[in-house]
Amino acid sequence: PTGSQDGTRQGSIIPAKHILVPTAGRAEFIVAAPPSTVKNAQFMTRSIDTGPAGDNDTQRTLAAIRTFGSENNDDDGVVPAVNAAPGVQRFEGLKTAAVNTRRKLYFSEVISDPSDPSSPTNFYITVEGATPTLFDPANPPAIVTTQGQVEDWTIENRAIENHEFHFHQIHFLVLAQSNFQINGSQPQANIDGQFLDMIQIPYWDGNPKHPYPSVKVRMDFRGADIGDFVYHCHILGHEDNGMMAVIRVLPAASSKQSTPTPKATASIRTNDSTSAPVVTPASATETIDRTPMPSWTELDMLK
């Protein structure tokens, strides 16, 4: 149930006719079966506007739904509201926790050879103030924090197609979705105040007078996870072509844990021929790191 990790221990049901599930996202929902008079019920994905440089995600049927009688007379619906004393939850008290650090990150894209409009697109996720750099497992951590910290991150999309922010090891609390409507998209009201590890930041419409779409999330590093792990866009062609970075979580001073030496596991792919169409740089100062690199799907830094 939504809200079941917010420290109140009691989830709540949010009625919805449509649920946006970003790339590699998840959703849990309860559906009332159609009545027997319905002869043709379908489970469908709606058409998704992914931006001027995005993919063509058309409406299509995912499954046909057929109703039939049931001979199961077990009383499965009788479940006690409380069957045990609740334990302490991983993200308890995060909404009201003191924030130690605030950061801004952004998604951006540039074509690899400005003199060749058909050249592949390079994809970046960058901490504000740093130089956009293609992901490489040899890169130093883009962010270093300490176990016990609570941080607010604002993540902007400065590209003209959707991007999906995914974070490994922990979930984050969704605080705000900003500048969506002015760029032609709509925020998802039913995810505000929820814990996710994946969130979509829709495209910027390219109008220099319009602010970039962004989300604000609260990151909880108060748990046991330390070491190196990654965050990235979860659209495969984007993360494979550079849109990924490493965060390092150092153990708290009072911790008996030691920072593990990361070992990288990855699968290698050839360059994706379906890379996004040509886009213009997000800013005139953006540079391109031309260091040769393999194409990675996802890098898990293991303890």
Salt bridges, closest charged atoms under 4 A:
GLU92 OE2 - ARG9 NH2 3.22
GLU109 OE2 - HIS163 NE2 2.88
GLU128 OE1 - ARG158 NH2 2.70
GLU151 OE1 - ARG103 NE 2.63
ASP152 OD1 - ARG218 NE 2.70
GLU156 OE2 - LYS104 NZ 3.49
GLU156 OE1 - ARG158 NE 2.89
GLU161 OE1 - HIS238 NE2 3.49
ASP197 OD2 - ARG26 NH2 2.98
ASP205 OD2 - HIS210 ND1 2.60
ASP220 OD2 - ARG90 NH1 3.11
ASP220 OD1 - ARG222 NE 2.71
ASP225 OD1 - LYS303 NZ 3.32
ASP228 OD1 - ARG248 NE 2.74
GLU239 OE1 - HIS232 ND1 3.71
GLU239 OE2 - HIS234 ND1 3.49
ASP240 OD2 - ARG269 NE 2.72
GLU298 OE2 - HIS168 NE2 3.05
GLU298 OE1 - HIS232 NE2 3.41
GLU298 OE1 - HIS234 NE2 3.44
ASP300 OD1 - HIS168 ND1 3.02
